[in-house]
C-alpha cells in the first residue's frame, strides 16, 4: 500500500470521528447518527465509541498534520515513506 493511501485512510477515519463527535456534542444519539450517515452502521458505532473520549482540537491537529504531509509529498519536499514515518512519530 502506498504511504499516501495510508495517510488518506487515516484522514478519513479521523474526519469521521470528528464529525461523529460534533453530532454527539449536539446531543444526537447513536441511532440518529447511524441513520444520517452514509458509512456502514458498524463503522459509525465504532467511531461513536471512539469520539466519546476524543478531543476535537487534537483531531483537528491530526487532520492538519496529515494535510501538511500530503502537501509536502505532492510538492516533492519529502519522500512519501520517510514523511509517513515522521508523521506517525509526531502523532
C-alpha positions in Angstrom: 0.0 0.0 0.0 1.3 3.4 -0.9 2.2 5.8 2.0 -0.2 8.4 0.7 -3.0 5.9 0.7 -2.3 5.1 4.4 -2.4 8.8 5.1 -5.7 9.2 3.2 -7.3 6.4 5.2 -6.1 7.9 8.5 -7.5 11.3 7.5 -10.8 9.7 6.5 -11.1 7.9 9.9 -10.1 11.0 11.9 -12.6 13.1 9.9 -15.3 10.6 10.6 -14.6 10.6 14.4 -14.6 14.4 14.3 -17.9 14.5 12.6 -19.4 12.0 15.0 -18.0 14.0 17.9 -19.7 17.1 16.6 -23.0 15.2 16.4 -22.6 13.9 19.9 -22.0 17.5 21.1 -25.3 18.4 19.5 -27.0 15.7 21.5 -27.6 13.2 18.7 -28.0 9.6 19.7 -26.1 6.6 18.1 -29.2 5.6 16.2 -29.7 9.2 14.9 -26.1 9.3 13.7 -26.3 5.8 12.1 -29.4 6.7 10.2 -28.0 10.0 8.9 -24.5 8.9 7.8 -23.6 7.0 4.6 -21.0 4.9 6.4 -21.7 1.3 7.4 -23.5 1.2 10.8 -20.7 -0.8 12.4 -18.2 1.8 11.4 -20.3 4.6 12.7 -20.8 2.7 16.0 -17.0 2.3 16.5 -16.5 6.0 15.6 -19.2 6.9 18.1 -17.4 5.0 20.8 -14.1 6.5 20.0 -15.5 10.0 19.7 -16.7 10.0 23.3 -13.1 10.3 24.6 -11.7 12.2 21.7 -10.6 15.8 22.0 -11.8 17.8 18.9 -8.8 20.1 19.0 -6.5 17.1 18.8 -8.4 15.5 16.0 -8.2 18.8 14.0 -4.5 19.0 14.7 -4.1 15.4 13.3 -6.0 16.4 10.2 -3.8 19.4 9.7 -0.6 17.3 10.1 -1.9 14.8 7.5 -2.8 17.6 5.2 0.7 19.1 5.6 2.3 15.7 4.9 0.3 15.2 1.7 1.3 18.7 0.5 5.0 18.1 1.2 4.8 14.8 -0.6 2.9 16.2 -3.6 5.2 19.2 -3.9 8.3 16.9 -3.8 9.6 18.3 -0.5 9.7 14.9 1.3 9.9 11.2 0.4 6.5 9.6 0.9 7.7 6.7 3.1 10.0 8.9 5.2 7.3 11.5 5.6 4.8 8.9 6.7 7.2 7.7 9.3 7.8 11.2 10.6 4.0 11.9 10.6 3.3 8.8 12.6 6.0 9.6 15.1 4.6 13.1 15.6 1.1 11.7 16.2 
